[in-house]
Amino acid sequence: MSQSVRTFSPGLLLGLLIRPIPLSALRVVARPVMDGLIADLGPRLGDRLSGLQGRLAIVPTGHPVAVVLDIDDGALELDLIEADTREAMGAVAAVRAPLETLTAMLDTEGMDGDASFFARALTIEGDTSLVMALRYALEDAGAGIDDITNAMPWPFGAALPHAMRFGQRVHAAASRDLATIQDAILAPVRTEVARQDARMSRMESQMQRTQRRRAAS
């Protein structure tokens, strides 16, 4: 099974913070937005997804919940479930990526999906054809952050684009700070690994010299 590389980031910290919140509470908060998205996107995607069936899970790396999209011959349903293995989620395909990558892909000026995949920021498990069919259907329908904004109740929807831009600036600054902390934490480990590597090299050189002396005698 493919695994996304977990990086020390604000998005990962957010996943840790929401972990104690019950799934039922998260569902109550997310349900109006998900219903609004289905009401808006369903008619636009129906023909484009005709003939396709399966459950697709979108999993932010390190987060306790996943967004699942059930496709049944063009009919769509959205829900939140506990993030686990693809098999445990009942999904035929799963997309895993850091929250920052998934957020950037919602913006038409954000990160390109193919570039993210090949950069290993995004991984796909299972039925890749279903994932790509959904992606192209969303692109053809012009789906993006505006659809989420419109589905959110006022004033949250109106504030979302501003919050995302602010969040991107905060994320950039916090990522630099977290990288500094991570380097400081790992520095002793790297030093010890280098010391052990040097020791092994000396031992190997000594063994080679001993073997050469024995071969010459």
C-alpha positions as CSV (number, residue, x, y, z in Angstrom):
1,M,0.0,0.0,0.0
2,S,1.2,3.5,-0.8
3,Q,1.9,5.8,2.0
4,S,2.1,9.6,2.0
5,V,5.2,10.9,3.7
6,R,4.2,12.7,6.9
7,T,5.9,16.1,7.3
8,F,5.9,18.2,10.4
9,S,3.5,20.9,9.3
10,P,0.7,23.1,10.6
11,G,-1.8,20.9,8.7
12,L,-0.5,17.8,10.6
13,L,-0.8,19.7,13.9
14,L,-4.4,20.6,13.1
15,G,-5.1,16.9,12.6
16,L,-3.7,16.2,16.0
17,L,-5.9,19.0,17.5
18,I,-9.1,17.7,16.1
19,R,-8.4,14.0,17.0
20,P,-10.3,14.2,20.4
21,I,-13.4,15.7,18.7
22,P,-16.1,12.9,18.2
23,L,-16.8,12.0,14.6
24,S,-20.5,12.7,15.2
25,A,-19.8,16.3,16.1
26,L,-17.6,16.8,13.0
27,R,-20.4,15.3,10.9
28,V,-23.0,17.7,12.3
29,V,-20.7,20.7,11.4
30,A,-19.9,19.3,7.9
31,R,-23.3,18.0,6.9
32,P,-24.8,21.3,5.6
33,V,-21.7,22.0,3.5
34,M,-21.7,18.4,2.1
35,D,-25.4,18.5,1.3
36,G,-24.9,21.9,-0.4
37,L,-22.1,20.6,-2.5
38,I,-24.1,17.6,-3.6
39,A,-27.0,19.8,-4.5
40,D,-24.8,22.0,-6.6
41,L,-22.3,19.5,-8.1
42,G,-24.6,16.5,-8.5
43,P,-26.3,17.8,-11.6
44,R,-23.1,19.1,-13.1
45,L,-21.2,15.8,-12.6
46,G,-24.0,13.3,-13.2
47,D,-23.5,12.8,-16.9
48,R,-19.7,12.9,-16.6
49,L,-19.7,10.1,-14.0
50,S,-22.4,8.0,-15.7
51,G,-21.5,4.3,-15.6
52,L,-19.0,4.7,-12.7
53,Q,-19.4,3.0,-9.4
54,G,-17.3,2.9,-6.2
55,R,-16.3,4.7,-3.0
56,L,-13.4,7.2,-3.2
57,A,-11.8,8.3,0.1
58,I,-9.9,11.6,0.4
59,V,-7.6,11.4,3.4
60,P,-5.6,14.4,4.7
61,T,-2.3,12.8,6.0
62,G,-2.3,12.5,9.7
63,H,-5.9,13.4,10.2
64,P,-8.4,11.2,12.0
65,V,-11.2,11.6,9.4
66,A,-11.6,11.1,5.7
67,V,-14.1,12.5,3.2
68,V,-15.7,9.7,1.2
69,L,-17.5,10.2,-2.1
70,D,-19.9,7.4,-3.1
71,I,-20.5,7.3,-6.9
72,D,-23.3,5.2,-8.2
73,D,-23.9,5.6,-12.0
74,G,-23.7,9.4,-11.7
75,A,-25.5,9.7,-8.3
76,L,-23.3,11.2,-5.6
77,E,-23.1,11.1,-1.8
78,L,-20.6,12.7,0.6
79,D,-19.8,11.7,4.2
80,L,-17.1,11.9,6.8
81,I,-15.8,8.6,8.2
82,E,-12.8,7.5,10.4
83,A,-9.6,7.5,8.4
84,D,-8.1,4.0,8.3
85,T,-6.9,1.7,5.6
86,R,-8.6,1.8,2.3
87,E,-10.2,-1.6,2.9
88,A,-11.5,-0.6,6.3
89,M,-13.1,2.5,4.8
90,G,-14.8,0.3,2.2
91,A,-13.2,2.4,-0.5
92,V,-12.1,1.1,-3.9
93,A,-9.7,4.0,-4.2
94,A,-8.1,6.5,-1.8
95,V,-6.2,9.8,-2.3
96,R,-3.8,10.7,0.5
97,A,-2.0,14.0,0.8
98,P,-1.1,16.6,3.4
99,L,-3.9,19.0,4.1
100,E,-1.9,21.9,2.5
101,T,-1.7,20.0,-0.8
102,L,-5.5,19.2,-0.8
103,T,-6.3,22.8,0.1
104,A,-4.0,24.2,-2.7
105,M,-5.7,21.9,-5.2
106,L,-9.1,23.5,-4.5
107,D,-7.8,26.8,-5.8
108,T,-7.7,27.2,-9.6
109,E,-4.3,28.9,-9.1
110,G,-3.2,26.3,-6.7
111,M,-1.0,23.2,-7.0
112,D,-1.5,21.0,-10.1
113,G,-2.7,17.5,-9.3
114,D,-0.2,15.7,-11.6
115,A,2.7,17.7,-10.3
116,S,1.7,16.9,-6.7
117,F,1.5,13.2,-7.6
118,F,4.9,13.0,-9.2
119,A,6.4,15.0,-6.4
120,R,5.1,12.3,-4.0
121,A,3.0,14.9,-2.1
122,L,-0.1,13.0,-3.2
123,T,-0.6,9.3,-3.4
124,I,-3.3,7.2,-5.0
125,E,-4.3,3.8,-3.8
126,G,-6.6,1.3,-5.5
127,D,-8.7,2.1,-8.6
128,T,-6.7,4.9,-10.2
129,S,-9.1,5.1,-13.1
130,L,-11.9,6.1,-10.8
131,V,-9.8,8.9,-9.2
132,M,-8.8,10.3,-12.6
133,A,-12.4,10.1,-13.9
134,L,-13.6,12.2,-11.0
135,R,-10.7,14.6,-11.3
136,Y,-11.4,15.2,-15.0
137,A,-15.2,15.5,-14.3
138,L,-14.5,18.1,-11.7
139,E,-12.3,20.1,-14.1
140,D,-14.9,19.9,-16.9
141,A,-17.6,21.1,-14.5
142,G,-15.4,24.0,-13.4
143,A,-15.6,22.8,-9.8
144,G,-13.4,24.6,-7.2
145,I,-13.2,26.6,-4.1
146,D,-16.2,28.7,-5.1
147,D,-18.5,25.7,-4.8
148,I,-17.4,25.1,-1.2
149,T,-17.7,28.8,-0.5
150,N,-21.3,28.8,-1.9
151,A,-22.2,25.7,0.1
152,M,-21.1,27.2,3.4
153,P,-23.5,29.3,5.5
154,W,-23.0,33.1,5.8
155,P,-20.6,34.6,6.9
156,F,-18.3,31.6,6.8
157,G,-18.5,31.1,3.0
158,A,-17.7,34.8,2.3
159,A,-14.8,34.6,4.7
160,L,-13.3,31.4,3.4
161,P,-11.2,32.8,0.5
162,H,-9.7,35.4,2.8
163,A,-9.1,32.8,5.5
164,M,-7.4,30.6,2.9
165,R,-5.0,33.4,1.8
166,F,-4.3,34.2,5.4
167,G,-3.8,30.6,6.2
168,Q,-1.3,30.2,3.3
169,R,0.8,33.0,4.7
170,V,0.6,31.6,8.2
171,H,1.4,28.2,6.9
172,A,4.5,29.4,5.1
173,A,5.8,31.1,8.2
174,A,4.9,28.3,10.5
175,S,6.5,25.7,8.1
176,R,9.8,27.5,8.3
177,D,9.6,27.7,12.1
178,L,8.6,24.0,12.4
179,A,11.5,23.0,10.0
180,T,13.9,24.8,12.3
181,I,12.5,23.0,15.3
182,Q,12.6,19.7,13.4
183,D,16.3,20.3,12.4
184,A,17.1,21.1,16.0
185,I,15.4,17.9,17.3
186,L,17.1,15.7,14.7
187,A,20.5,17.2,14.9
188,P,21.8,14.9,17.7
189,V,20.4,11.9,15.8
190,R,22.2,12.9,12.6
191,T,25.4,13.5,14.6
192,E,25.2,10.0,16.1
193,V,24.5,8.4,12.8
194,A,27.5,10.1,11.2
195,R,29.6,9.0,14.2
196,Q,28.5,5.4,13.7
197,D,29.1,5.6,10.0
198,A,32.6,6.8,10.6
199,R,33.2,4.1,13.1
200,M,32.0,1.4,10.7
201,S,34.3,2.8,8.0
202,R,37.3,2.6,10.3
203,M,36.4,-1.0,11.2
204,E,36.0,-2.0,7.6
205,S,39.4,-0.4,6.7
206,Q,41.1,-2.1,9.6
207,M,39.6,-5.5,8.5
208,Q,40.8,-5.0,4.9
209,R,44.3,-4.1,6.1
210,T,44.3,-7.3,8.3
211,Q,43.1,-9.4,5.4
212,R,45.8,-8.0,3.1
213,R,48.6,-8.7,5.6
214,R,47.3,-12.3,6.1
215,A,47.2,-12.8,2.3
216,A,50.8,-11.5,2.0
217,S,52.2,-13.7,4.7
